[in-house]
Amino acid sequence: MIGPANRNGGAIVFFAFPNDFKTRELFPGVTLRLVWGERVMLSYVIFQPHSEVPLHSHPHEQTGMVLQGEMEMTIGDETRVCGPGDAFTIPGDVEHSAASRDVPTIVLDTFSPPREDYM
């Protein structure tokens, strides 16, 4: 796991590789691979087909981009279908949800500040 306290011989570690990422199942069919620094967290999210992150909110600002697949995303009172290259920004404390459709979906999310509940 890579976090701000991880050091290599006194130097801060600047590189992370897949085997270093903390992996966490967020909901059935939704897996996170996480890496973070002092002020930002990167989350590589893998949705199996027909998986979802239900409506929720958190104080962290969140941005993301769909890398592969397709998902239906709700931010506030707006719902859209997002595909590869589509990006989004979610201000802190705004309710949002995401659900994959018929294919596996990969999303890259960032959180600022890092989510302590994911560490």
C-alpha positions in Angstrom: 0.0 0.0 0.0 1.3 3.4 -0.9 0.5 6.3 1.4 2.2 9.5 2.5 4.0 7.7 5.4 5.6 5.1 3.1 9.3 5.9 2.7 12.2 4.1 1.1 15.4 4.7 3.0 14.1 8.1 4.3 13.0 9.3 0.8 9.3 9.6 -0.1 8.2 6.9 -2.5 7.0 8.5 -5.8 6.2 5.4 -7.8 3.4 2.9 -7.2 2.9 -0.3 -9.1 -0.3 -2.5 -9.2 1.1 -4.9 -6.6 1.6 -1.9 -4.2 -2.0 -0.7 -4.4 -4.4 -1.3 -1.6 -7.3 -3.4 -3.0 -10.8 -3.1 -1.4 -14.2 -4.4 -2.4 -16.5 -1.4 -2.0 -19.8 -3.2 -2.9 -20.5 -6.6 -4.5 -19.0 -6.4 -8.0 -17.2 -3.1 -7.3 -13.4 -3.2 -6.5 -11.1 -0.4 -5.8 -7.3 -0.2 -6.2 -6.0 2.7 -4.2 -2.9 4.9 -4.0 -2.7 8.3 -2.2 -0.5 11.1 -1.1 -1.0 13.8 1.5 -3.7 15.8 -0.4 -5.1 13.5 -3.1 -6.2 9.9 -3.6 -6.4 8.0 -6.8 -8.9 5.1 -7.1 -8.9 2.7 -10.0 -12.5 1.3 -9.9 -13.5 -1.9 -11.5 -17.3 -2.5 -11.9 -18.5 -6.0 -12.9 -21.6 -5.9 -15.2 -24.7 -4.7 -13.5 -22.9 -3.6 -10.3 -23.6 -0.4 -8.5 -22.4 2.2 -6.0 -25.7 3.4 -4.4 -26.7 7.0 -3.8 -24.3 8.5 -1.2 -22.4 11.7 -0.4 -19.1 12.6 1.3 -17.3 15.8 2.0 -14.5 15.1 -0.5 -14.3 16.6 -3.9 -14.3 13.8 -6.5 -13.4 13.8 -10.2 -13.3 10.9 -12.5 -13.1 9.5 -16.0 -14.6 6.4 -17.5 -11.7 4.4 -19.1 -13.6 1.4 -20.4 -17.2 0.2 -20.5 -20.3 2.2 -19.8 -22.1 3.3 -16.7 -25.2 5.3 -15.6 -24.2 8.1 -13.3 -26.3 10.4 -11.2 -24.9 13.6 -9.7 -27.4 15.7 -7.8 -30.6 15.5 -9.8 -29.0 14.8 -13.2 -28.4 11.3 -14.6 -26.3 10.5 -17.7 -24.8 7.5 -19.4 -21.0 7.8 -19.5 -18.6 5.9 -21.7 -14.8 5.9 -22.4 -13.3 9.4 -22.1 -16.3 10.9 -20.4 -15.3 12.8 -17.2 -17.2 14.2 -14.2 -16.7 16.4 -11.2 -18.7 16.0 -7.9 -18.4 18.7 -5.3 -18.2 17.7 -1.7 -21.5 16.7 0.0 -23.5 16.3 -3.3 -25.4 13.0 -3.5 -24.3 10.7 -6.4 -24.5 7.1 -7.6 -23.0 4.9 -10.4 -24.1 1.7 -12.0 -22.4 -0.3 -14.7 -24.5 -1.7 -17.6 -23.9 -4.9 -19.6 -20.1 -4.8 -19.7 -17.2 -4.6 -17.2 -16.5 -0.9 -16.6 -13.3 0.8 -15.4 -13.3 4.3 -13.9 -10.4 6.3 -12.6 -11.5 8.5 -9.6 -9.6 11.1 -7.6 -10.6 12.4 -4.2 -9.3 15.5 -2.4 -8.6 15.3 0.4 -7.9 11.5 0.5 -10.7 9.5 1.9 -9.6 8.2 5.3 -12.3 5.6 5.3 -10.7 3.9 2.3 -7.1 3.8 3.8 
